[in-house]
């Protein structure tokens, strides 16, 4: 009888560990996706800022612009470029 309870306890532990890993991986995936999105937005902001000098588009690399590019990614950089171009 002790063997059956040991097997049951091991199975319950495996199920618990698998559920715990699944619960913890979901936020990590979201954070990783956000970091990749932010990195791509920042690189694009740098490229647009560098190449924009040739056509008169000057997007300064300040905290607000970096946060917008990092948080919103490519659409954020497009909005920054349009706002800078229009205003």
N, C-alpha and C positions, 0 to 999 in steps of 0.2 A: 504494500500500500504506500510505503514511503517513496518508492520509485515513481509511482503514478503522480504523486503530488509534486515531486521534483521536476518531472517532465512538464506538468501543467504550469508550474512556476517559471520554468525556462521559456515556455511558449508565451506566457503572459509578458515576460520581460522583453522578449524579442518584439512582440507586438507594440509594447510601450516604447521601445527604443525607435522602432520604425516610425511610429506616429510622431514622436518627439522630433526626429530628424526632418520629417515632412513639414511640421509646423515651423521649425526654425529656418528651413531653407527658403520658404516663401518670402520673408522680408529680405533675406540676403540677395535673392534674385532681383527684387525690386531696387535695392540699393545699388547692386552691380549695374543694372540697366540704367539707373539715374546717373551713375558715375561715367559710364560710357557715353551717354547722351550729353552730359556736361562737357566731357573732354572734346567730343566732336564739335559741339557748339563753340567752345573756346578756340579751337584750332581754326574753325571757319571764321570766327570773328577776327583772328589774327590775319588770316589770308585776305579777307575783305578789306581790313584796315590797311594792309600793305599794298594790295592791288588798287584799292580805291584812291590812293594818292595820285595815280596816273590819270584818273578821270575826274578828280576834284571831290571825291567822296572821302571825308575824313571822319572816321569813327574813333574817338579817343578810347584808350584802354584804361578806363576808370572802374571803380568798384561796381557801380550800378550797371554799366554795360557788360562787365564780366559776369555778374550775377544773372542778368537777363539772358545772356548767351548760354550760360551754364544751366540755368533752370529750364529754359524753353528750347534750347538747342537751335537747330536750323531755322525754324520759324521765328525765333527770337532775334536771330541775326538779320533775317530778312526785314523784320519790323524795324530794327535799329537802323538798317541801311535806308529804308524808305523814309523813316522819320528824319534822318539826317539829310537826305536828299531833298525832302519837301520843306523842311524848316531850316 
